[in-house]
Amino acid sequence: MSEKTILVWFRNDLRVHDNEILSEAARKADKILPVYCFDPFYFRKNPSGNPKTGNLRARFLLESVSNLRENLRHISGELIIRVGDPAEILPALAEEYQVSEVYHHREVAHEETEISERVEAALWKIKLNLKHFIGHTLYHKEDLPFPIKDIPDSFAVFKKKIERDSTVRPCIDTPVTISTPVIRDAGELPALSSLGLTEPFNDPRSAAQFSGGEDAALEQLSRHFLHIEPGASKNGRAHTRPSVLSPWLAMGCLSLRQVYWEVVKHHQSGEPVHSSLLLDLLWRDYFRFMFKKHGQKFIAVKTTSAKNEKATDQNTPFENWKNGETGVPLIDAIMHKLNATGYISNEKRQIVAGFLINELKVDWIKGAEYFEEKLIDYSPASNWGNWAFIAGVNDPRESRYHIVNPQIEQDVKNDFTDTWLPGLLA
């Protein structure tokens, strides 16, 4: 009897812990063929002429894929790395290694789903099935108290019903060992230059340095998740400073469920927990489920610019905004930090997005595309969903955002302009 081989197609799930497709493949197959494709689609130029994926995010991705390969080797596996169209690469590998089935985690944003559809069609031509798994949300789709088509569009109603009627599943056990076929050419990790990118400059003004990968993600969770601010207290009690987890969550180096159960564990033990973290996880779920329910209609059509404004009229203010040259110190400082590090807090994103839309009157789509390029924690549903909310594409009464008018911050200076202002860009 011939052995069963399952190809595991990694995308935004770059971990071995709490990974359903890896665990399920280990349970059902004799051999597992893990594969990651660097798709040129994500390294092409966007409509503004800039890279769709900037060098900071690309470096974080390369580190994450490299660490995934290391962790697979720790359980006797191997990761095949290829550069090219997955709709061509995956069927070819499937035939070469006599694969019985292909597993992957389903995406929701239209570019990612279109890639999945092309892969699925290509696999069908060689009579192979692409099996979809749900692995990017805190709450599993099957555990929601409503079908996808009836998910409340209001975040407040969504939150209330989810928290009342749903539960978070436990994390999935990590396979102790896996078996891969004899791999003749595992492939090398590409250099940034081969992806059309330059090496990023490490700005000495930045306190935050991000390293990609599952190991760094778990370290961040364990060491900094409950970091107590020195001397900080509220009503006589110590309180926590929220840790940055979003870059690893976006790449899938860390699962939402892992974070949730860590919160629960520490809460039950009486240790301090930053209360906004679970809310942030729920917002991630909300945006993904909204894309699942509405598709591109949730944010209108992101490739269509506002009809009442001419793109040429927006070029100069948009260039000033993205380069941190608006003349408003707070806005410029935030944009300098984004450009230097690839990360700014949600509050700072709201401020600069609101300024671009409301003060400069620039099409929000241009800002969302720029964030897509720059943010190392870029996630399609969250990025485009957030920008659409700030722009009022969805019902603004349901928005969580209070847009600060940065004109009142004219006198603000900090490390990314002239003088250090403690805490401004934390």
C-alpha positions as CSV (number, residue, x, y, z in Angstrom):
1,M,0.0,0.0,0.0
2,S,1.4,3.4,-1.0
3,E,2.2,6.1,1.5
4,K,-0.1,9.1,1.8
5,T,1.7,12.4,1.4
6,I,0.0,15.7,2.3
7,L,1.5,19.0,1.1
8,V,1.2,21.8,3.8
9,W,1.1,25.2,2.1
10,F,2.3,27.8,4.6
11,R,1.2,31.4,4.1
12,N,0.4,33.7,7.0
13,D,0.7,30.8,9.5
14,L,4.4,30.7,10.0
15,R,4.6,28.5,13.2
16,V,4.5,24.9,14.4
17,H,2.5,25.6,17.6
18,D,-1.3,25.7,17.4
19,N,-1.2,25.1,13.7
20,E,-4.2,23.0,12.6
21,I,-3.0,22.2,9.1
22,L,0.3,20.9,10.3
23,S,-1.2,18.9,13.2
24,E,-4.0,17.5,11.0
25,A,-1.5,16.5,8.3
26,A,0.7,14.8,10.9
27,R,-2.3,12.8,12.1
28,K,-3.6,11.8,8.7
29,A,-0.5,11.4,6.5
30,D,2.5,9.1,6.4
31,K,4.6,12.0,5.0
32,I,4.3,15.7,5.1
33,L,5.7,18.1,2.5
34,P,5.8,21.7,4.0
35,V,6.2,24.4,1.4
36,Y,6.5,28.2,1.4
37,C,6.3,30.3,-1.8
38,F,7.6,33.8,-2.1
39,D,5.0,35.0,-4.6
40,P,6.3,37.8,-6.9
41,F,2.8,39.3,-6.7
42,Y,3.6,40.6,-3.3
43,F,6.8,42.2,-4.4
44,R,5.6,44.1,-7.4
45,K,5.0,47.8,-7.5
46,N,1.7,49.2,-6.1
47,P,-0.3,51.9,-8.0
48,S,1.9,54.6,-6.3
49,G,5.0,53.1,-7.9
50,N,6.4,51.8,-4.6
51,P,6.9,48.2,-3.5
52,K,3.7,46.4,-2.4
53,T,5.9,44.9,0.4
54,G,8.5,47.3,1.8
55,N,12.0,46.1,2.8
56,L,11.3,46.2,6.6
57,R,8.3,43.9,6.3
58,A,10.1,41.7,3.8
59,R,13.0,41.3,6.2
60,F,10.6,40.4,9.0
61,L,9.0,37.8,6.6
62,L,12.4,36.3,5.6
63,E,13.3,36.0,9.3
64,S,10.0,34.3,10.0
65,V,10.3,31.8,7.2
66,S,13.8,31.0,8.2
67,N,12.7,30.4,11.8
68,L,9.8,28.2,10.6
69,R,12.4,26.0,8.7
70,E,14.5,25.7,11.9
71,N,11.5,24.7,14.0
72,L,10.3,22.2,11.4
73,R,13.8,20.7,11.5
74,H,13.6,20.4,15.3
75,I,10.7,18.0,14.8
76,S,12.5,16.1,12.0
77,G,10.9,18.0,9.2
78,E,12.0,20.3,6.4
79,L,10.6,23.3,4.6
80,I,10.7,23.6,0.8
81,I,11.3,27.3,-0.1
82,R,10.5,28.5,-3.6
83,V,10.2,31.9,-5.4
84,G,7.4,32.0,-7.9
85,D,3.7,31.6,-8.6
86,P,2.2,29.1,-6.2
87,A,-0.3,28.1,-8.8
88,E,2.6,26.8,-10.8
89,I,5.0,25.7,-8.0
90,L,2.5,23.7,-5.9
91,P,1.1,21.4,-8.6
92,A,4.6,20.7,-9.8
93,L,5.8,19.7,-6.3
94,A,2.6,17.7,-5.8
95,E,3.4,15.6,-8.9
96,E,7.1,15.3,-8.1
97,Y,6.4,14.0,-4.6
98,Q,3.2,12.1,-5.4
99,V,1.1,14.2,-3.0
100,S,-2.4,13.0,-2.2
101,E,-3.9,16.3,-0.9
102,V,-2.9,20.0,-0.2
103,Y,-3.7,21.8,3.0
104,H,-3.8,25.5,3.6
105,H,-5.5,28.1,5.9
106,R,-8.2,30.0,4.2
107,E,-7.8,33.8,3.7
108,V,-10.6,36.4,3.4
109,A,-9.2,39.5,1.5
110,H,-9.8,39.4,-2.2
111,E,-6.1,39.3,-3.4
112,E,-5.4,36.3,-1.1
113,T,-8.5,34.5,-2.0
114,E,-7.9,34.9,-5.7
115,I,-4.5,33.3,-5.3
116,S,-6.1,30.4,-3.5
117,E,-8.6,30.0,-6.2
118,R,-5.9,29.9,-8.9
119,V,-4.0,27.3,-6.9
120,E,-7.2,25.3,-6.4
121,A,-8.0,25.3,-10.1
122,A,-4.5,24.3,-11.0
123,L,-4.6,21.4,-8.5
124,W,-7.9,20.2,-9.9
125,K,-6.3,19.8,-13.3
126,I,-4.1,17.1,-11.8
127,K,-7.1,15.7,-9.8
128,L,-5.9,17.0,-6.4
129,N,-7.9,18.7,-3.7
130,L,-7.0,21.9,-1.9
131,K,-8.4,21.5,1.6
132,H,-9.3,24.8,3.4
133,F,-8.9,25.3,7.2
134,I,-10.0,28.2,9.4
135,G,-7.0,29.2,11.4
136,H,-6.6,33.0,11.6
137,T,-9.3,33.9,14.0
138,L,-9.7,33.8,17.8
139,Y,-13.2,32.3,17.5
140,H,-13.7,29.5,15.1
141,K,-16.3,30.1,12.4
142,E,-18.2,27.0,13.4
143,D,-18.5,28.2,17.0
144,L,-20.1,31.6,16.2
145,P,-23.7,32.1,17.5
146,F,-24.8,33.0,14.0
147,P,-24.1,32.0,10.4
148,I,-21.6,34.1,8.4
149,K,-24.4,35.8,6.5
150,D,-26.1,36.9,9.7
151,I,-23.0,38.3,11.5
152,P,-24.0,41.7,13.0
153,D,-22.4,44.6,11.1
154,S,-22.2,46.5,14.3
155,F,-19.0,45.7,16.2
156,A,-20.8,46.5,19.5
157,V,-23.5,43.9,18.8
158,F,-20.9,41.4,17.4
159,K,-18.8,41.7,20.6
160,K,-21.8,41.3,22.9
161,K,-23.1,38.2,21.3
162,I,-19.7,36.6,20.8
163,E,-18.6,37.1,24.4
164,R,-22.0,35.9,25.7
165,D,-22.6,32.8,23.4
166,S,-19.2,31.6,22.1
167,T,-16.1,30.1,23.6
168,V,-12.5,30.0,22.4
169,R,-11.2,26.6,21.5
170,P,-8.0,25.3,23.2
171,C,-4.7,25.4,21.4
172,I,-3.8,22.5,19.2
173,D,-0.9,20.3,20.3
174,T,2.4,20.8,18.5
175,P,3.5,17.6,16.7
176,V,6.4,15.9,18.5
177,T,7.8,14.7,15.2
178,I,6.9,14.6,11.5
179,S,8.1,12.6,8.6
180,T,8.9,14.2,5.2
181,P,9.8,12.6,1.9
182,V,13.4,12.6,0.8
183,I,13.6,16.2,-0.4
184,R,16.1,16.6,-3.3
185,D,16.1,20.4,-3.3
186,A,14.7,22.3,-0.3
187,G,15.7,25.6,-1.8
188,E,17.4,28.6,-0.3
189,L,15.9,31.7,1.4
190,P,16.0,34.5,-1.1
191,A,18.0,37.7,-0.5
192,L,16.1,41.0,-0.3
193,S,17.9,42.0,-3.5
194,S,16.5,39.1,-5.4
195,L,13.0,40.3,-4.4
196,G,13.8,43.7,-5.8
197,L,14.4,45.4,-2.4
198,T,17.3,47.0,-0.7
199,E,18.5,46.3,2.9
200,P,16.6,48.5,5.4
201,F,18.5,51.1,7.4
202,N,18.3,50.5,11.2
203,D,17.5,53.9,12.5
204,P,19.4,54.5,15.8
205,R,16.6,56.7,17.1
206,S,14.3,53.6,17.3
207,A,14.0,51.8,20.5
208,A,11.9,49.0,18.9
209,Q,13.8,46.4,16.9
210,F,11.6,43.6,15.6
211,S,12.9,40.1,14.8
212,G,10.6,37.8,12.8
213,G,9.8,34.2,13.7
214,E,7.9,32.0,16.0
215,D,10.7,31.9,18.6
216,A,10.8,35.7,18.8
217,A,7.0,35.7,19.0
218,L,6.9,33.3,22.0
219,E,9.7,35.2,23.7
220,Q,7.8,38.4,23.3
221,L,4.7,36.8,24.7
222,S,6.4,35.3,27.7
223,R,8.8,38.1,28.6
224,H,7.0,41.3,27.7
225,F,3.3,40.4,27.7
226,L,3.0,41.2,31.4
227,H,5.8,43.8,31.7
228,I,5.1,46.1,34.6
229,E,5.9,49.7,34.0
230,P,8.5,50.9,36.6
231,G,6.9,53.1,39.1
232,A,3.6,53.1,37.3
233,S,0.4,52.7,39.3
234,K,-3.3,53.4,39.1
235,N,-5.3,53.7,42.3
236,G,-2.3,52.3,44.2
237,R,-2.1,49.2,42.0
238,A,0.6,48.4,39.4
239,H,-0.6,48.3,35.9
240,T,0.8,46.8,32.7
241,R,2.2,48.3,29.6
242,P,0.8,46.6,26.5
243,S,3.3,44.6,24.6
244,V,3.6,44.8,20.8
245,L,2.5,41.4,19.4
246,S,0.8,42.5,16.2
247,P,3.8,41.9,13.8
248,W,4.0,38.2,14.8
249,L,0.2,37.8,14.8
250,A,0.0,39.2,11.3
251,M,2.6,36.7,10.0
252,G,1.0,33.9,12.0
253,C,4.2,33.4,14.0
254,L,1.9,33.6,17.0
255,S,-1.7,32.4,17.2
256,L,-4.6,34.5,18.6
257,R,-5.7,31.6,20.7
258,Q,-2.2,31.3,22.3
259,V,-2.4,34.9,23.3
260,Y,-6.0,34.6,24.6
261,W,-5.2,31.6,26.8
262,E,-2.1,33.3,28.2
263,V,-4.3,36.2,29.2
264,V,-6.8,33.9,30.8
265,K,-4.0,32.0,32.7
266,H,-2.5,35.2,34.1
267,H,-5.9,36.7,34.9
268,Q,-6.9,33.6,36.9
269,S,-3.7,33.7,38.8
270,G,-4.4,37.3,39.9
271,E,-1.5,38.8,37.9
272,P,-2.1,42.2,36.1
273,V,-3.3,42.0,32.5
274,H,-3.7,44.8,30.0
275,S,-7.4,44.8,29.3
276,S,-7.2,46.2,25.8
277,L,-5.4,43.2,24.4
278,L,-8.5,40.9,24.2
279,L,-10.5,43.8,22.6
280,D,-7.8,44.1,20.0
281,L,-8.0,40.4,19.2
282,L,-11.8,40.7,18.9
283,W,-11.4,43.6,16.5
284,R,-9.1,41.3,14.3
285,D,-11.9,38.7,14.3
286,Y,-14.5,41.3,13.4
287,F,-12.7,42.6,10.4
288,R,-11.9,39.1,9.1
289,F,-15.5,38.0,9.5
290,M,-16.8,41.2,7.8
291,F,-14.6,40.5,4.8
292,K,-15.9,36.9,4.8
293,K,-19.5,38.2,4.9
294,H,-19.3,41.1,2.5
295,G,-16.1,40.6,0.5
296,Q,-14.8,43.8,-1.1
297,K,-18.2,45.5,-0.5
298,F,-17.2,45.9,3.1
299,I,-14.7,48.6,2.1
300,A,-16.3,49.5,-1.3
301,V,-13.7,48.7,-4.0
302,K,-10.2,49.6,-2.9
303,T,-8.9,50.0,-6.4
304,T,-11.5,52.7,-7.2
305,S,-10.4,56.2,-6.1
306,A,-12.9,58.9,-4.9
307,K,-14.7,60.3,-8.0
308,N,-15.0,63.8,-6.6
309,E,-11.2,64.4,-6.3
310,K,-8.5,64.5,-8.8
311,A,-5.4,62.4,-8.1
312,T,-3.1,65.1,-9.4
313,D,-4.5,67.5,-6.7
314,Q,-3.5,65.0,-4.0
315,N,0.0,64.3,-5.0
316,T,1.9,67.0,-3.1
317,P,0.0,66.7,0.2
318,F,0.2,62.9,0.0
319,E,4.0,63.0,-0.6
320,N,4.4,65.5,2.3
321,W,2.3,63.2,4.5
322,K,4.2,60.0,3.8
323,N,7.6,61.7,4.1
324,G,6.8,63.4,7.3
325,E,7.0,66.9,5.8
326,T,3.5,68.3,6.6
327,G,4.9,70.9,9.0
328,V,2.7,69.5,11.8
329,P,5.3,68.1,14.3
330,L,3.1,65.3,15.7
331,I,2.1,64.0,12.3
332,D,5.7,64.3,10.9
333,A,7.1,62.5,14.0
334,I,4.7,59.6,13.7
335,M,5.4,59.2,9.9
336,H,9.2,59.4,10.5
337,K,8.8,56.6,13.0
338,L,6.7,54.5,10.6
339,N,9.2,54.9,7.9
340,A,12.1,54.1,10.1
341,T,10.7,51.1,12.0
342,G,7.7,49.8,10.2
343,Y,5.6,50.1,13.3
344,I,3.4,52.7,15.0
345,S,0.7,52.1,17.6
346,N,-3.0,52.0,16.7
347,E,-3.6,55.4,18.3
348,K,-0.9,56.9,16.1
349,R,-2.3,55.2,13.0
350,Q,-5.7,56.8,13.7
351,I,-4.1,60.2,14.1
352,V,-2.1,60.2,10.9
353,A,-4.9,58.5,8.9
354,G,-7.5,61.1,10.2
355,F,-5.1,63.9,9.3
356,L,-4.6,62.6,5.7
357,I,-8.4,62.1,5.1
358,N,-9.9,65.1,7.0
359,E,-7.2,67.8,6.9
360,L,-5.4,67.0,3.6
361,K,-8.5,65.7,1.8
362,V,-6.5,62.9,0.2
363,D,-8.2,59.7,-0.9
364,W,-7.9,57.2,2.0
365,I,-7.0,54.4,-0.5
366,K,-3.6,56.0,-1.0
367,G,-2.9,56.0,2.7
368,A,-4.0,52.4,3.1
369,E,-1.7,51.4,0.3
370,Y,1.2,53.2,1.9
371,F,0.5,51.4,5.2
372,E,0.4,48.1,3.3
373,E,3.9,48.8,2.1
374,K,5.4,50.0,5.3
375,L,3.8,48.2,8.2
376,I,5.6,45.0,9.4
377,D,2.3,44.0,11.0
378,Y,0.3,44.5,7.8
379,S,-2.8,42.3,7.7
380,P,-5.2,42.9,4.8
381,A,-8.5,42.7,6.7
382,S,-7.3,44.8,9.6
383,N,-5.5,47.4,7.5
384,W,-8.2,48.0,4.9
385,G,-11.0,47.6,7.5
386,N,-9.5,50.2,9.8
387,W,-8.9,52.7,7.0
388,A,-12.4,52.3,5.7
389,F,-13.8,52.9,9.2
390,I,-11.7,56.1,9.6
391,A,-12.8,57.3,6.2
392,G,-16.4,56.7,7.0
393,V,-16.9,54.1,4.2
394,N,-18.8,52.1,6.8
395,D,-21.2,53.6,9.3
396,P,-19.1,56.1,11.3
397,R,-21.4,55.7,14.3
398,E,-20.0,52.2,14.7
399,S,-16.4,53.3,14.6
400,R,-14.3,53.0,17.7
401,Y,-12.1,55.9,16.6
402,H,-11.8,59.4,18.0
403,I,-9.7,61.3,15.4
404,V,-7.5,63.8,17.1
405,N,-7.1,67.1,15.4
406,P,-3.3,67.4,15.3
407,Q,-3.3,71.1,14.6
408,I,-3.4,71.6,18.4
409,E,-0.1,69.7,18.7
410,Q,1.9,72.2,16.6
411,D,4.5,72.5,19.4
412,V,5.1,68.8,19.9
413,K,8.7,67.6,19.3
414,N,10.3,64.3,19.9
415,D,13.1,61.9,18.9
416,F,11.8,61.7,15.3
417,T,11.9,65.5,14.9
418,D,14.2,67.5,17.2
419,T,13.7,66.7,20.9
420,W,12.7,63.7,22.9
421,L,9.2,63.7,24.2
422,P,8.7,60.7,26.6
423,G,6.0,58.3,25.7
424,L,4.7,60.0,22.6
425,L,5.7,57.3,20.2
426,A,5.5,54.3,22.5
